[in-house]
């Protein structure tokens, strides 16, 4: 494997098999940390003591791995965008927001179920489905748009272009964002996936969401590859 550096945070790995193995090993190491009893106990203690910090770390690492996987699928080689560290930090802060939002929606739906405002009181499946549906129809579009705008801002800055609100809005593919990201991935992927997520114990929900970001990265990459004119 050789690495060619083209500015901070911009690299390319030649030798896709080596890069693939390294990525799989990194993911396996992360998953093993959460599954092996000794380190799993450390995780459970720390997430209860520092939920925001652990949420930041999980998304900073796993969502960034998903983004790298998406670029590998599209470009058919391992590359990283300029400003990789900044993009990872943005993912981390989004992870902190998700920690809060998960509890807000879980508590709100449980209260609504207990008051009879939603059907299915006492059903874990009803609870998980309503949390996932309400969260993905309200909070998720705002979060997705925020992330799209921050990514676009960094793209423009590293291209040496103006990166004001007008430039960002003009650069975003709104048709693709609405027709695919909102109208397809939310009902087809995120609502079912987060329904399963909220069937898990609370300590593992944000971790599951971070792992799902890897799966979504692959889905979006395959969509881009099938429709290059729309990317």
PyMOL commands that set and color helices and strands:
alter all, ss='L'
color gray80, all
select helices_A, chain A and resi 16-35+37-49+51-75+84-114+124-158+165-171+174-197+202-226+228-230
alter helices_A, ss='H'
color red, helices_A
select strands_A, chain A and resi 2-5+11-14+78-79
alter strands_A, ss='S'
color yellow, strands_A
deselect
rebuild
show_as cartoon
